[in-house]
Amino acid sequence: MTSIKHQLVRFLALGLAAGAITTGAQASTNLVVNGGFETWGLSGSDEFSTNYAPGNGQLQGWRTTGLAFVFVPGDHTAVGRYNGFELYGPANGNNNGLTTSLQGGNYVASDADRGYGAPITQLVSGLEVGKKYDVSFEWAAGQQLNYTGATFESWQVSLLDSNNVVTADYSTATVTNPQGGFQPWRTETFSFIATETAQTLRFWADGGPGGVPPFALLDGVSLTAAAVPEPSTWLMLVAGFGLVGAAARRRARVVAA
């Protein structure tokens, strides 16, 4: 019986490994444009709201009407409509651990007070109706410099159809940030089934208290086809189960004799 178990484990391992090999290329294509926020038309950090110039329209692929900023490494002050915006961090003498994301480069900071913030969106094309996709992203939390009091932050992520109806919804855990603090970058992943060939991917920061204000950070957004084993992999698994089952029956007959 032990040898049969070993065979079963071996066939399962081979099947899973084959599935990983055959689906790796399929799952690697990111359908999100500028998911790392690197294609940014300005040289430094600034606001990118579609209601504000010069950041208006400068962040390829993304739109927002709320208070949101693109931060460029080495430039911790974003000008914006308020003539200077910073997060508490080492650059202004607050050693709270604020860093760029795990992948480095630019990142977005969105006001999580919904009185000022608004969704950050992108219309994603190239989907197949009925197909499963994975959305992944990095996020963190901080607070605007010179404001006091603890804050809390989270992200709500949704897929919307052409009628702006939510077809998939995901919320991160809510983190609590001490005054002037920073909650480190973490990675989230969730899956959804496409209902149309193009859907809006929406990130909406949520937090409080109002006016403090809380900020949710975002980077490394990807939307890829979920990995599904090829038919040949399933055939290998089925054949493996068949061989192991046959071996078990033969062993049972021998024992009975």
C-alpha positions in Angstrom: 0.0 0.0 0.0 2.9 2.4 0.7 4.3 2.0 -2.8 0.8 2.8 -4.2 0.6 6.0 -2.2 4.1 6.9 -3.4 3.0 6.4 -7.0 -0.1 8.5 -6.4 1.9 11.4 -4.9 4.4 11.2 -7.8 1.7 11.4 -10.5 0.0 14.3 -8.7 3.3 16.1 -8.5 4.1 15.5 -12.1 0.7 16.7 -13.1 0.8 19.9 -11.1 4.3 20.7 -12.3 3.2 20.1 -15.9 0.3 22.4 -15.3 2.5 25.1 -14.0 4.9 24.8 -17.0 2.1 24.8 -19.6 0.2 27.7 -18.1 3.0 30.0 -17.1 3.2 31.9 -20.3 -0.6 32.2 -20.6 -1.0 33.8 -17.1 1.9 36.2 -17.4 0.3 38.8 -19.8 -0.8 41.9 -17.8 -3.8 43.5 -19.3 -3.5 46.6 -17.2 -1.8 49.5 -18.9 0.9 51.2 -16.7 0.2 49.1 -13.7 3.4 50.3 -12.0 2.5 54.0 -12.7 5.9 54.5 -14.4 4.5 56.2 -17.5 4.1 59.6 -15.9 4.4 62.7 -18.0 5.9 64.9 -15.3 9.5 64.7 -14.0 8.6 64.9 -10.3 5.8 64.1 -7.8 2.5 65.8 -8.3 -1.3 65.4 -8.3 -2.8 63.5 -11.2 -6.5 64.3 -10.8 -8.3 64.7 -14.1 -9.6 68.0 -12.7 -6.1 69.3 -12.0 -3.3 70.6 -14.3 -0.4 70.0 -14.8 -1.1 66.4 -13.6 -4.3 66.2 -15.6 -4.0 63.3 -18.1 -0.3 62.7 -17.4 -0.7 59.2 -15.8 -1.1 56.9 -18.8 -4.1 54.6 -18.5 -5.6 55.9 -15.3 -8.2 58.5 -14.3 -9.5 60.0 -11.0 -11.4 63.1 -10.1 -10.3 62.9 -6.4 -7.3 64.0 -4.5 -4.5 61.6 -5.6 -0.8 62.0 -6.2 2.0 60.2 -8.1 5.1 60.0 -6.0 8.4 59.6 -7.8 11.4 58.2 -5.9 13.7 60.9 -4.6 10.9 63.6 -4.7 8.9 63.4 -1.5 6.9 66.6 -2.1 4.1 66.7 -4.5 3.0 70.2 -5.5 -0.7 69.6 -6.3 -3.4 72.2 -6.1 -2.5 73.0 -2.5 1.1 74.0 -3.3 2.8 71.3 -1.4 1.8 67.8 -0.2 3.9 65.3 1.8 3.4 62.1 3.7 5.0 61.6 7.1 8.3 59.9 6.4 12.1 59.8 6.8 12.6 62.7 4.3 10.9 65.1 6.8 12.4 63.6 9.9 9.8 61.0 10.7 11.4 57.6 10.7 8.2 55.6 10.4 9.5 53.2 7.7 7.8 54.9 4.7 9.3 53.4 1.5 8.5 52.8 -2.1 6.6 49.6 -2.9 8.2 46.2 -3.1 8.7 46.6 -6.9 10.1 50.1 -6.5 9.5 53.1 -8.7 6.5 55.4 -8.7 3.5 54.8 -6.6 0.1 56.5 -6.1 -1.3 58.0 -2.8 -5.0 58.5 -2.7 -7.0 60.4 0.0 -9.0 57.7 1.8 -11.4 60.3 3.2 -14.2 59.9 0.6 -15.2 63.6 1.0 -12.0 64.3 -0.9 -11.0 61.1 -2.6 -12.6 59.4 -5.5 -12.1 56.1 -7.4 -9.0 55.5 -9.5 -10.1 53.7 -12.7 -8.9 52.1 -15.9 -10.9 50.5 -18.7 -9.3 47.1 -19.2 -9.7 45.5 -22.7 -8.9 42.1 -24.1 -11.0 40.0 -21.7 -12.8 36.8 -22.6 -16.4 36.5 -21.4 -16.7 33.7 -18.9 -13.0 33.4 -18.3 -11.4 33.6 -14.9 -8.8 36.4 -14.2 -6.6 37.3 -11.2 -6.1 40.9 -10.0 -3.0 41.6 -7.9 -1.7 44.8 -6.4 0.5 46.2 -3.6 -0.8 48.7 -1.1 0.3 50.5 2.1 -1.0 53.4 4.2 0.3 56.7 5.4 -0.8 60.1 6.7 -0.4 63.7 5.4 2.3 65.7 7.0 1.4 68.2 9.7 -1.9 66.6 10.6 -2.5 64.8 13.9 -4.4 61.8 15.2 -4.6 58.1 14.3 -6.0 57.1 11.0 -7.4 54.0 9.3 -7.2 52.9 5.7 -8.3 50.2 3.2 -8.9 49.7 -0.5 -12.1 48.5 -2.2 -11.5 47.1 -5.6 -14.2 46.4 -8.1 -14.9 45.4 -11.7 -17.7 47.2 -13.5 -19.5 46.5 -16.7 -20.4 48.9 -19.5 -23.5 50.0 -17.5 -21.3 50.8 -14.4 -22.8 47.8 -12.6 -20.4 46.1 -10.2 -19.8 42.5 -11.3 -17.0 41.7 -8.8 -15.9 43.3 -5.5 -13.0 42.9 -3.2 -12.0 44.7 0.0 -8.7 44.6 1.8 -8.5 44.5 5.5 -8.6 47.8 7.3 -5.3 48.9 8.9 -4.9 51.3 11.8 -2.2 53.9 11.6 -0.8 55.8 14.6 -0.3 59.5 14.2 2.4 60.1 11.6 2.7 56.4 11.0 3.1 54.1 8.0 1.7 50.6 7.4 4.1 48.6 5.2 3.5 47.4 1.7 1.5 44.2 1.3 0.3 42.2 -1.7 -3.3 41.3 -2.4 -4.8 39.0 -5.0 -8.4 38.1 -5.9 -10.1 36.4 -8.8 -13.2 37.3 -10.9 -15.1 36.0 -14.0 -15.2 38.4 -16.9 -18.7 39.4 -18.0 -17.7 41.6 -21.0 -14.7 41.9 -23.2 -13.8 45.3 -21.6 -14.5 46.2 -18.0 -13.6 49.0 -15.7 -11.1 48.2 -12.9 -11.8 50.5 -10.0 -9.7 51.2 -6.9 -11.4 53.2 -4.2 -9.5 54.2 -1.0 -11.6 54.2 2.1 -10.6 55.4 5.6 -10.9 58.1 8.2 -11.3 60.1 10.3 -12.3 62.8 7.8 -10.0 65.8 7.6 -7.0 64.1 9.4 -6.4 62.9 6.6 -5.7 59.2 5.8 -3.9 58.1 2.6 -3.9 54.7 1.0 -0.9 53.9 -1.3 -1.0 51.7 -4.4 1.4 50.1 -6.9 2.1 47.0 -8.9 -1.4 46.5 -10.4 -1.9 43.5 -12.6 -4.8 41.7 -14.2 -3.9 38.3 -15.8 -5.7 35.3 -17.0 -5.9 32.7 -14.2 -3.7 29.7 -14.7 -5.7 26.6 -15.8 -4.0 23.3 -16.6 -3.9 22.3 -20.2 -6.0 19.3 -21.4 -2.8 17.2 -21.6 -2.2 17.8 -17.9 -5.6 16.6 -17.0 -5.1 13.5 -19.2 -1.8 12.8 -17.3 -3.6 13.1 -14.0 -6.5 10.8 -15.1 -4.0 8.3 -16.5 -2.0 8.4 -13.2 -5.1 7.7 -11.2 -6.0 4.8 -13.5 -2.6 3.2 -13.2 -2.5 3.6 -9.4 -6.1 2.2 -9.2 -5.1 -0.8 -11.4 -2.1 -1.5 -9.2 -4.2 -1.4 -6.1 -6.7 -3.9 -7.5 -3.9 -6.2 -8.5 -2.4 -6.0 -5.1 -5.8 -6.7 -3.5 -6.2 -9.9 -5.6 -2.7 -11.1 -4.7 -3.4 -10.5 -1.0 -6.7 -12.3 -1.2 -5.1 -15.4 -2.9 
